[in-house]
Amino acid sequence: MNEREWEVLQQYEMQVRKITRFRGAFLCETGRELYLLKERVVPEERLQWEAWILDRCRECGGVRTETYVCNREERLLSRSSDYRYYLLRTWQEGRECSRDEREDVLLAAEALARLHEIFRQMKEDLAAWEITWRQEWEQIRQEEREAARQREEKRREENGIGLRTEEENDIPGATGGQELCGGDAPCPAGNPAKRGNAGSETTGGIPVSSSAENRTAAEMHRHTREMTRARNFIRRIRRKSELEIALLSEFAAYLPQAEEAGKLMEALAPAEDGLCHGDYACHHLFRGRDGLFLSDFGRLHHGVYQEDLYLLLRKTMENSGWDAALAREMLTRYDRIFPLSQDVLSYLYLRFLYPEKFWKQVNFYYNHRKSWMPARNLEKLRAIAAQKEGREAFLRFMEENIGRM
């Protein structure tokens, strides 16, 4: 174990007997409990928001989730002497679910439905708690700005520079745009609070709810415009590379689908908004003797519940060769716990209709150096083309069975 991690663990009320590297982090054994220590750069208020939700999940039961552990100073982030920040969370021993195992995939669908049901139960309490929580952190920011302003004025007096004018004192962001992660030092990665989480808007690291349907439609329209610009750019190139020729040949099939999905999503009736895991996949779910254990809530956000279901379905379908029978069984398992309406199924269909994987390849090409492109990107594009027939069959299945699943 590195001295840095040992130094961080000294800040907690526990005696670690054994520590091993695990999934880019450190698995800590105390003899009775397991914990996972991992470096994370994120504002303290964001972690408090996640911790409140995870604590409520533990109280509700249904699906076991990780929880965050405070250090001796009652902070969630612990800082090493070289200004690295770490988060300690509870862990459970178990086998990681595999997307190649049918039963694991079906269990993942059931666990997701239970998680969404828990999110729905805490919805009103979370909204009420967030009001007080935001007020508290706004007060903390105001005090930090005032303290920074006073330190700056004192420095100017000592150096004979002179005091700030009244107009200068009114300038917001006296802390230089840096958010405190915990302790007295700012986050080492600039201002992570201004980096939005997937599927949510943020206010200084604080997630806020927004119109999920409009956001999805707006994102589709934006990506479609990007694909159109990339297509026009490639057309103007005289000597095209193999990748550019392959991309250009696929626009005729995928661009109309992107335009149609965006228009239909914009007209779709709003679905129920709520919390989303944000990165739900089989490798975040573990099967242990105490039941299922769900981890990695770093992308938790406000959105539409079915964003998680779409992500799980898409990854499973790509891995299974677009097995419609498996998709039906996953939706059935999910529906038994968290009922699916026809509008929700329409939402899922439109998410699948939009050529997201193709857009990602176009986006990578358009925003990176054109003189040399990795051969891996051409391989990915060929893999998308190879799955085109299976994807089209799956889209027909979804379209024909909306309202009958």
C-alpha positions, 0 to 999 in steps of 0.5 A, a space after each residue: 500500500 502506498 504511504 498516501 493511502 495509509 495516511 488517508 486511512 488514519 483519518 477514519 475511526 477504524 483499524 484496517 487489517 488488510 488492503 488490496 488493489 481492486 478496480 482502480 481503488 483499494 479494498 480495505 478489510 477490518 475483520 468485520 467490514 469491507 470498505 473501498 477507498 478511491 480517489 475522487 475529485 468532486 465538491 463536498 456538497 455533491 457528495 452530501 447529496 449522494 450520501 443522503 440518497 444512499 442512506 435512504 436506499 439502505 433504510 428502504 431495503 430491496 437493493 443493498 447499495 454502498 454508503 459513504 463513510 465520514 472521517 473524524 472531522 465529519 467530512 466525506 472527502 479526506 485529503 492526503 498531504 499532496 492534496 489528493 482527495 479520497 472517498 471511503 465507501 462501504 463494500 460487500 464481497 460477491 461475484 460481479 454480474 456478467 452481461 454474458 449470463 442470462 440470469 445475471 442480466 434478468 436480475 439486473 433488470 429486477 434490481 433496477 426496478 427495485 432501485 427506481 421504486 425506492 427513488 420514487 418513494 423518497 422523491 418528496 422527502 428529497 425535494 424538501 431536504 434539497 431546499 434546506 441543503 441548498 440554503 446551507 451551502 449557499 451560506 457556506 459559499 458566502 462565508 468563504 467569499 467574505 473570508 477570501 475577500 478579507 484575506 486579500 484586503 489584509 494582504 494588500 494593506 501589508 504590501 502597501 497596495 491599497 484596499 479594493 474599491 467598492 466596485 471590486 468588492 462587489 465582483 462575485 467569485 472572490 475565491 477565484 472560482 474554486 470550490 472547496 472539496 473538504 478541509 481548507 484547500 480548493 479542489 486540485 482539478 480547477 472547479 469540478 463543481 461546474 462540470 455537469 453530471 450526465 443527464 442533469 444540470 448543476 448549480 455549483 455542484 448541486 444537481 437540479 431537476 429539469 425537463 427530462 423530455 425536452 433535454 433528451 430531444 434537445 440533445 438529439 437535435 444537437 447531435 444531429 446537427 453535429 452529424 450534418 456538419 461532419 457529413 458536409 465536411 467530409 464531402 468537401 475533402 478531395 482525398 478521403 481516407 478509408 474511415 471517411 469513406 466508411 462514415 460517408 456511406 453510412 450517413 444515408 441510413 442513420 441521419 434520417 433516423 436521427 432526425 425522425 427520433 428527435 422530432 418524435 421525442 420532442 412531441 412525446 408526452 413527458 414521462 415521470 421524472 425522478 433519480 437515475 443511477 446514470 451508469 447502470 450496468 451489470 459490472 456495477 452489480 454484485 451477487 453475494 451471500 447477503 443478496 445483490 449489491 449495487 455500487 458506483 453512484 458517481 453519475 446519480 442525477 435527476 432525469 427520467 427513470 427509463 434512462 437507466 433501463 435504456 442504458 442496460 438494454 442497449 448494452 445487453 442488446 449489443 452484447 447479445 446480438 440484439 436478442 429481442 426475446 431477451 429484451 422482452 423478458 428483461 422488460 417483463 421482469 422490470 414491469 412486474 416491479 415498476 410498471 411501464 406505460 405505453 409512453 415509457 415504451 415509446 421513449 425507449 423505442 425512440 432512444 433506440 431509434 436514434 443512432 447513438 453509437 454511430 454519432 459517437 464515432 462521427 463525433 470522435 472523428 470530427 473533434 480529433 486530429 484528421 491526419 491520423 486516426 486510430 485503426 480502432 475507430 474503423 473497426 468500431 464503425 465496421 462493428 456497427 455496420 455488422 450489427 445493422 441488420 440485427 438492430 433494424 430487426 430489434 427496432 421493428 420488434 419494439 415498434 410492433 410491441 409498444 403497448 403489448 409488453 
